[in-house]
Amino acid sequence: MKIFITGGLGFVGRHLSEALLADGHMVTAVGRSGKPAATINHPSFTYLAADTTKTGDWQAHLPGHDVVINLTGKSIFTLWTDSAKKQIYDSRILTTRNIANALAGAGPTIFFNTSAAGYYGDRGEDVLSESEPSGEDFLATVCKDWEGEALQAQSDLVRVVLTRFGIVLGRGGGAMASMIPAFKLFLGGRLGNGQQWFPWIHLQDLVEAYRFVINHPDITGPVNWCAPLPLRNRDLTKTLAGKLGRPVMLPTPAIFMKTVLGEFGEALICSQRAQPDVLQKAGFRFVYGNIYSALDEIL
């Protein structure tokens, strides 16, 4: 198959691109950099440099691809100034709108659009299947609007899958790239009271989920891209500290996070007990279904 991936050289995108190339597919990756620090040396790999928030020649490459995967979005891990929030929002909404417009009139295509468990907002102890409504905070609004743009591409020929990511855990990047050094330096502690649920997925299972859904044409709409056993922040903290042979340090008080980090601090202590109902009912089996096996592989 021919597969088009925006953000195809990012942490998730690179691993996904390499896995799909290993399967024998042709992959075209799009990124902002004209000279990426590290590309993929493979005869079936093509790289395009483009600002996907703007219309351009890159859109002409979309028709004719069997699968389109949108991973583009400015990182949320920054202070949420008005300017930062606009970039977070626009990088997702405008890119997705441009992809959807380019797919109008295209042949049979599977369009995977990234979203996040943040779609549900702060939901405490609620068990969150894909049918649950969205929240009302900034991230929930971004995710809701993001998914709305993607659904504009849905037609008899375009199957839209909305992948609501948990926190991606893997080697060499993602959340672990900042958490592991902090714990090794004796700086690791829970956030707030640590009671909030933490949805996550191991990078290998994330890749396998794409392979699985590509081959299951009955799966469409929202899919929780997360492990079946979420855990509380306090339990993640305790488990990671134990694996690294470090003590659990003093917690970061919720009031401190809200005062110093503002809306971003509030988002870090949101609780989302998301469950991958769609994947599991379709028969998907997680290799790393619990945090212990996931951390063993990563460490």
NORTAHU-V769720 format. One record per residue. N is the residue number from 0. RES is the residue in one small letter. SS is DSSP state (a for helix, b for strand, c for the rest). OMEGA is omega in radians with two decimals (* if undefined). BURIAL is 1 if it has 9 or more other ideal C-beta (glycine too) atoms within 8 Angstrom, else 0. Layout:
{{N,RES,SS,OMEGA,BURIAL} {N,RES,SS,OMEGA,BURIAL}}
//
This chain:
{{0,m,c,3.04,0} {1,k,b,-3.03,1} {2,i,b,-3.09,1} {3,f,b,-3.07,1} {4,i,b,2.97,1} {5,t,b,-3.02,1} {6,g,c,-3.01,1} {7,g,c,3.07,1} {8,l,c,3.04,1} {9,g,c,-3.11,1} {10,f,a,3.11,1} {11,v,a,-3.06,1} {12,g,a,-3.13,1} {13,r,a,-3.14,1} {14,h,a,3.12,1} {15,l,a,3.11,1} {16,s,a,-3.11,1} {17,e,a,3.13,1} {18,a,a,-3.12,1} {19,l,a,3.05,1} {20,l,a,3.12,1} {21,a,a,3.10,0} {22,d,c,3.13,0} {23,g,c,3.13,0} {24,h,c,3.01,1} {25,m,b,-3.05,1} {26,v,b,2.97,1} {27,t,b,-3.13,1} {28,a,b,3.12,1} {29,v,b,3.08,1} {30,g,b,-3.10,1} {31,r,c,-3.02,0} {32,s,c,3.05,0} {33,g,c,3.10,0} {34,k,c,-3.12,0} {35,p,c,-3.10,1} {36,a,c,3.14,0} {37,a,c,3.12,0} {38,t,c,3.13,0} {39,i,c,-3.12,1} {40,n,c,-3.11,0} {41,h,c,-3.08,0} {42,p,c,-3.12,0} {43,s,c,-3.12,0} {44,f,b,3.09,1} {45,t,b,3.11,0} {46,y,b,3.06,1} {47,l,b,3.06,1} {48,a,b,-3.13,1} {49,a,c,2.96,1} {50,d,c,-3.01,0} {51,t,c,3.05,1} {52,t,c,3.14,0} {53,k,c,3.04,0} {54,t,c,-3.12,0} {55,g,c,-3.10,0} {56,d,a,-3.12,0} {57,w,a,-3.12,1} {58,q,a,-3.12,1} {59,a,a,3.14,0} {60,h,a,-3.04,1} {61,l,c,3.12,1} {62,p,c,-3.10,1} {63,g,c,3.05,0} {64,h,c,-3.13,1} {65,d,c,-3.10,0} {66,v,b,3.04,1} {67,v,b,-3.12,1} {68,i,b,-3.12,1} {69,n,b,3.13,1} {70,l,c,-3.02,1} {71,t,c,3.05,1} {72,g,c,3.11,1} {73,k,c,-3.12,0} {74,s,c,3.09,0} {75,i,c,-3.05,1} {76,f,c,3.14,0} {77,t,c,3.04,0} {78,l,c,-3.07,0} {79,w,c,2.96,1} {80,t,c,3.11,0} {81,d,a,3.13,0} {82,s,a,-3.13,0} {83,a,a,3.14,1} {84,k,a,3.10,1} {85,k,a,3.12,0} {86,q,a,3.09,1} {87,i,a,-3.11,1} {88,y,a,-3.04,1} {89,d,a,-3.10,1} {90,s,a,-3.14,1} {91,r,a,-3.03,1} {92,i,a,-3.07,1} {93,l,a,3.10,1} {94,t,a,-3.11,1} {95,t,a,3.10,1} {96,r,a,-3.14,1} {97,n,a,3.09,1} {98,i,a,-3.13,1} {99,a,a,3.11,1} {100,n,a,-3.12,1} {101,a,a,-3.12,1} {102,l,a,3.11,1} {103,a,c,-3.14,0} {104,g,c,3.13,0} {105,a,c,3.08,1} {106,g,c,-3.12,0} {107,p,c,-3.06,0} {108,t,b,2.94,1} {109,i,b,-3.12,1} {110,f,b,3.06,1} {111,f,b,3.10,1} {112,n,b,-3.13,1} {113,t,b,2.96,1} {114,s,b,-3.10,1} {115,a,b,3.07,1} {116,a,a,3.05,1} {117,g,a,3.07,1} {118,y,a,-3.01,1} {119,y,a,-3.09,1} {120,g,c,-3.13,1} {121,d,c,-2.96,1} {122,r,c,3.04,1} {123,g,c,-3.07,0} {124,e,c,-3.12,0} {125,d,c,3.02,0} {126,v,b,-2.93,0} {127,l,b,2.95,1} {128,s,c,-3.07,0} {129,e,c,-3.10,1} {130,s,c,-3.12,0} {131,e,c,-3.13,0} {132,p,c,-3.14,0} {133,s,c,3.04,1} {134,g,c,-3.08,1} {135,e,c,-3.13,0} {136,d,c,-3.05,1} {137,f,a,-3.10,1} {138,l,a,3.12,1} {139,a,a,3.11,1} {140,t,a,3.09,1} {141,v,a,-3.10,1} {142,c,a,-3.14,1} {143,k,a,3.14,1} {144,d,a,3.12,1} {145,w,a,-3.14,1} {146,e,a,3.12,1} {147,g,a,3.10,0} {148,e,a,-3.13,1} {149,a,a,-3.09,1} {150,l,a,3.06,1} {151,q,c,-3.13,1} {152,a,c,-3.03,1} {153,q,c,-3.14,1} {154,s,c,3.09,0} {155,d,c,-3.09,0} {156,l,c,-3.10,0} {157,v,b,3.08,1} {158,r,b,-3.11,1} {159,v,b,3.09,1} {160,v,b,-3.10,1} {161,l,b,-3.03,1} {162,t,b,-3.12,1} {163,r,b,-3.05,1} {164,f,b,2.75,1} {165,g,c,3.09,1} {166,i,b,-3.08,1} {167,v,b,3.14,1} {168,l,b,3.12,1} {169,g,b,-3.14,1} {170,r,c,2.94,0} {171,g,c,3.13,0} {172,g,b,3.14,0} {173,g,b,-3.06,1} {174,a,c,-3.09,1} {175,m,a,-3.12,1} {176,a,a,3.10,1} {177,s,a,-3.08,0} {178,m,a,-3.07,1} {179,i,a,3.10,1} {180,p,a,3.14,0} {181,a,a,-3.14,1} {182,f,a,3.12,1} {183,k,a,3.12,0} {184,l,c,3.12,0} {185,f,c,-3.13,0} {186,l,c,-3.05,0} {187,g,c,3.09,1} {188,g,c,-3.12,1} {189,r,c,3.12,1} {190,l,b,-3.09,1} {191,g,c,3.13,1} {192,n,c,3.07,0} {193,g,c,-3.09,1} {194,q,c,-3.03,0} {195,q,c,3.13,1} {196,w,b,-3.02,1} {197,f,b,3.09,1} {198,p,c,-3.05,1} {199,w,b,3.03,1} {200,i,b,3.07,1} {201,h,b,-3.07,1} {202,l,a,-3.13,1} {203,q,a,3.09,1} {204,d,a,3.09,1} {205,l,a,3.13,1} {206,v,a,-3.13,1} {207,e,a,3.13,1} {208,a,a,3.06,1} {209,y,a,3.13,1} {210,r,a,-3.09,1} {211,f,a,-3.07,1} {212,v,a,3.07,1} {213,i,a,-3.07,1} {214,n,c,3.09,0} {215,h,c,-3.03,0} {216,p,c,3.13,0} {217,d,c,-3.13,0} {218,i,c,3.13,1} {219,t,c,3.13,0} {220,g,b,-3.04,0} {221,p,b,3.09,1} {222,v,b,3.07,1} {223,n,b,-3.10,1} {224,w,b,-3.06,1} {225,c,c,-3.13,1} {226,a,c,-3.09,1} {227,p,c,-3.12,0} {228,l,c,3.02,0} {229,p,c,3.10,1} {230,l,b,3.14,1} {231,r,b,3.14,1} {232,n,a,-3.13,1} {233,r,a,-3.13,1} {234,d,a,3.03,1} {235,l,a,-3.13,1} {236,t,a,-3.13,1} {237,k,a,-3.10,1} {238,t,a,-3.13,1} {239,l,a,3.11,1} {240,a,a,3.13,1} {241,g,a,3.13,0} {242,k,a,-3.11,1} {243,l,a,-3.14,1} {244,g,c,-3.14,0} {245,r,c,3.07,1} {246,p,c,3.00,0} {247,v,c,-3.07,1} {248,m,c,-3.12,0} {249,l,c,-3.14,0} {250,p,c,2.99,1} {251,t,b,-3.06,1} {252,p,c,-3.14,0} {253,a,a,-3.12,1} {254,i,a,3.09,0} {255,f,a,-3.10,1} {256,m,a,-3.13,1} {257,k,a,-3.10,1} {258,t,a,-3.06,0} {259,v,a,-3.05,0} {260,l,a,3.09,1} {261,g,c,-3.09,1} {262,e,a,3.13,1} {263,f,a,3.10,1} {264,g,a,3.10,1} {265,e,a,-3.13,1} {266,a,a,-3.10,1} {267,l,a,3.13,1} {268,i,c,3.02,1} {269,c,c,-3.10,1} {270,s,c,3.11,1} {271,q,c,-3.12,1} {272,r,b,-3.04,1} {273,a,b,3.13,1} {274,q,c,-3.12,1} {275,p,c,-3.04,1} {276,d,a,-3.08,1} {277,v,a,-3.14,1} {278,l,a,-3.07,1} {279,q,a,3.11,1} {280,k,a,3.11,0} {281,a,c,3.08,1} {282,g,c,3.13,0} {283,f,c,3.14,1} {284,r,c,3.14,0} {285,f,c,3.02,1} {286,v,c,-3.12,1} {287,y,c,-3.08,1} {288,g,c,3.10,0} {289,n,c,-3.01,0} {290,i,a,-3.09,1} {291,y,a,3.12,0} {292,s,a,3.13,1} {293,a,a,-3.13,1} {294,l,a,3.08,1} {295,d,a,-3.13,0} {296,e,a,-3.07,1} {297,i,a,-3.06,1} {298,l,c,*,0}}
//
